[in-house]
Amino acid sequence: GSEFKVSSSIKDFNFKQDFLYALNNKHELKFGFEAIHHTIAPGEISSPSTSSVNEIKIENRKGLEMATYFSDEFDVSDRIKMVYGLRLSAFSVLGGSTYKTFDNDGFETSSAFYGNGEFVKTYFNLEPRVSASYQLDEDKSVKASYTRNVQNLHLMSNSTATTPTDLYIMNSLNTKPELADQFSFGYFNNFKDNNYEFSAEVYYKPMQNQIEYRNGTDLRGNQNVEADLVYGKGRAYGLELFFKKKYGKFNGWVGYTISKTERQFDQIENGNWFNARQDRPHDLSLVGIYKPGKRWIFSSTFVYSSGNAVTFPVGKYNLDGKTIFYYGERNGNRTPASHRLDVSATLEGKPNRKFKSSWNFG
């Protein structure tokens, strides 16, 4: 087959201003605004001189993102605290290149060049957020929250094992902002004179305007990437557990997350839900720190994570001298799980000296 490389990049210019105002002893207001000018090079396809793949550069895209926000941290009572706020965002697709529209089957329906300084399309979104915590007693509390997030820049990942490719794109006439609403509820407990900390939190996140490649998409020589995109929905849910010991000769923490992240598109897997590429059912981290005296510190870290969801080919055939792969279920396979153990020892320099020093072994 032909070798090729796809490169993609983002360049940003950012202006941001934040303000903090203590209204009284119960309200703390935060507000501000920001503006970001994005320039995206969606992809440059290059190949070795011996390859049959022609070099192609996809037109740069420009966008202007503006937002204003406010939030209020409100002490309702001695036991109840609330944080609520609202963010208004606007994303304008800017000219300087050709923009096309495509129907649901990927066929081009219109094409127009927009000059520099022209506004192609603007998307407005409201992003509310609210959280409330209730102190059950001196050591225990519960917290519930809701947050909406909007994503205007999109990382497109092709998870096929033969041509794994990442491309950046932004909103356009076809591609809308991705929306995610996250609901969470957590329980928090500090005990044994605040030496131990435990928390358990569940979350559910429905997502709109998710983006995937069509089945069989081949990026080699493809200047109309948007023709090969489909749009659907997603969901993620899980449980996060955390336990920490803060003081003493031995301390450390353990964190574990069990989760599921899925996508649903009418054009993929007959409209059934399938694993998102970033779906990792299990994620575990263990950290231990031992201080036997004033100078020696021994530490170890262990992390484990399920493998990424990928799509493996289940067959291939030749067409006009080119090898065409036939793929199985979208993201129906996994790379091997990853795990790592790091161990280190640190010897601090003798105290009461003008200079501080330490030796690290690991």
C-alpha positions, 0 to 999 in steps of 0.5 A: 500500500501507499505510505502517507502522512497527515499533519494538522495544526491550530494557531490562536490569538487570545484576549481575556479579562476576568473580574472578581467582586465581593458583593457581601459576605454571602455573594462573590461575583465573577464575570468577564469576557474573552475573544479568540481568533482561530486559524486551523490547518485542517490537514496536509497530506504528504508522502515519500517520493516513492509513494503514489499518493499526491501531496495535498493541502486542505484550505485553512479555516478561520474562526472568531470565538467570543464569550461573556460570562458571570457566576455567583458563589452564594452561601445560602446558609451554614450548611448549603452553598451554591454556585451558579452562572451563565456563559453566552458564546458566539462562534463566527465562521470567517471567510478566506476560503471556499465553503461547501455544503453536503447532503446526508449522503455526502454529495455536494449541494453548494460551493462558494468562496468567502473573502477575508473579513466576511462572516460565513455563519455565526452560532450562538449558545447559552451555557448554564451551570449550577452546583449545590453542596449540602453539609451533612455534618462537620465531616460529610457533604453531598454535592449535585451539579449540572453543566453545559459545555460547547465545543467549537473546535473538533478533533477528528480521529480515524480509529481504523488500525491501518490508517489512524489519523487525527485532523482538526476542524472547526464549525462550518456550514455543515458542522455545528458546535458539539453540545454536552450536558453533564449531571453529577452527584457526589458524596464526600467524607473526611474522617479521623481528624481530617487525615483520611478523605473519601469521595464517590461521584456518579455522572451522566453526560448526554452529547449532541452534534457528535462527529464521526467519519463515514464507513470506509473513509479514505483520507488519502487524496481527500480534499473534501473531508466534510463530505465524509463526516456524519453527525449524531449523538453520544452519552457517557456515564460512570462512577469515580471513587477516590481515597486519600491518606494525608498525614503520617509516615505513610500516605498516598491515594487511590483513584478508580473510575469505571465508565462507558462512552458511546456514540449513535449515528444513523449511518453507522452500525445500522443506527445502534450504539457503539463504543467511542474511541475514547471509551476506557471502561477501567482507570486505576491509579495508586500512589504511595509515599513513605517518609521513615525520617527527616531526609529519606522519601520513598514513593511509588506510582502505579497506573492502569487503563483499559485500551483504546477502542479501535476498528480492525480490518476483517478482510481486504480485496484489490480494486484497480491495483489498490488494496481496499480493506473491509472493516468490522464493527466500528470501534469493536476491538481494543488495543491492549490495556496499559499499565506502568509502575514508577518507583523512586527514592529521594534523599534531602540535603542536611537541614540548617544549611545555606543551600538546599539540595536533594538526590533523586533515584528512580 
